[in-house]
Amino acid sequence: MSDARPEHVSTKSNPDRISVELSSRRTGMSFQRTRMSADRTLMSVIRTSLSLISFGFTIFQIFQKLNDTEVIRSGVHAARNFGVALALLGIAMLVIGIIYHIQFMMELRNERDAMKAEGLVHGESHFPPSFTLITAFLLLAIGIVASISMIFNVGPF
């Protein structure tokens, strides 16, 4: 197989060549759509994790302040533990979502490279960095810091 780029296809080209070219382009675009779909799935995981972490942190803070001002004295630890559990659940969900996303994207890239090597897709465009994945890692770091702050009563929160 030659590494040379195939000749340009136009309306004057052989109809079979036009059909193959259009099919190749549709397949290439489907890889981009699948990549964007994986990013949307990770965004859903981020939204749910963010909700769990923020609800957990808020519940913890409310009951911590009520305990500090001695408004309530009983049942504070159970509510605070529930807040910590929600935050940890959000972190666990985010870690699983990140791992799944990375594995899926590696499989998608391998499949695309195999199809490119066979000449079935052009593969001229590359997969850009996933800003959704970067955001997921940033949220994970914030969630871990917030959880450490809640569990050990240290840190910026």
N, C-alpha and C positions, 0 to 999 in steps of 0.2 A: 504494500500500500504506500502511496506517495504522500509526503507531507505537504505537497503543494496545494494551494487553495484551489477549489474547483472553479471552473470558469463561471463568469457572471450569468445568471439566468434572467431572461427578459421575456416579454410577451412573444418574441419571435423564436424562442427556444423550442426544442422538441417538447410536445405536450407531456410525455412521460417524465422528462427532466424537470419540467415545471411542477408536476405533481410530487415528485420526490423532494424537491426543494421546499415546497410549501409544507409537506409533512414533516420534514426535518425542522423547519422553523416552529411549527406548532408544538413539536416535542420539546424543543428548547424553551419555548415559553411556558410549557407545562411545568418544567423544573422550577422556573421562577415563581409560578403560582403556588407550587407545593411548598417552596421555601417561605413564601409570605404566609401561607396557611400555618406552617409550623410556628412562625413568629406570633401569629394571632393566638394560637393555642398557648404559647408561653405567656402572652399578655393576660390571658384569662387566669392562668396560674398566679401571675404577679398580683392581679387585682384581688383574688381570693386570699392570697397570703398576706397582702397588705392590710386587708380588712381584719383578718384574724390577729395579726401582730398589733395593729392599732387598737382594736377592741380590747385585747388582753392588756396592753399597756395602760389604756384609759381606765379599765376596771381596777387594775392594780393601783394606779395613782389616786383614784377617788377614795378607795378604802384606806390607803396609806394616809391620806390627808385627814380623813375622818378619824382615824386612830390617833394621829398626831395631835389633833385638836380635842381629843377625848369626847367627841360627839357620840361615838359608839365604842363599845369595848368588847362585845362578844361577837363571834362569827367573822371577825376581821380576817383572821388567817385563812379561813376557807375561801373567802372571796378573793383574797390576794393570790392564793394558790391557783384558783380558777383562772385568774388573769395571766399568771405565768404559764399555765398549761395552754391557754389559747395562743399565746405568743410562740411557745415552743412548737405547737402544732402548725402554725403558719410557717415557721422556719423549716420544719421537716417537709412540709408540702412544697416549699420553694426549692429545697435541695433536690427532691425527687423530680420536680418539673425541669430543673436545670439539667440534671443527668439525662433524663429522657430526651430533652431537646438536643443536647450535644450528640447523643447516640444516633438520633434520627438524622441530624444534619450530616454526620459523618457517612452514614449509609447512603444518603441522597447524593453526596459528593462523589462517593465511590461509584455509584450507579451511573452518574453523569459522565465521569471520567471513562468508564468502560464503554459507554455509548459513543463518546467522543473518539476513543481509540478505534472503534469499529466504523467510524465515519457516518454514524446515524444522526448525530447532531453536530453543529459547528463548534459550540462551546467557546465562542469568541469573547463573550461577556463573562465576567467572574462573579462569584457570589460575594457581595459586599459584606463587611462586618455587620453583625447583628446588634443593633443598638438596643434591641429588646433584651438580648442576653447580657449586655453590659449593665443595663438597668436592673436586671434580676440579680446580678452579683452585687451591685451597690445596695439594693434592698436587703439582700442576705447579710451583708456586713452591718448595716444599721440594725437589723433585727437581732443579730448576735450581740451587738453592743447593748441594745436595750434589754435583752434577756439577762445578760450578765449584770447589768445595773439593777434589775429587779431582784434577781436571786441573791446577790451578794451585797446589795445596798451600797454600791460604789459606782463611780463613773459620772458622766455628764448628765445623766437623766435622773 
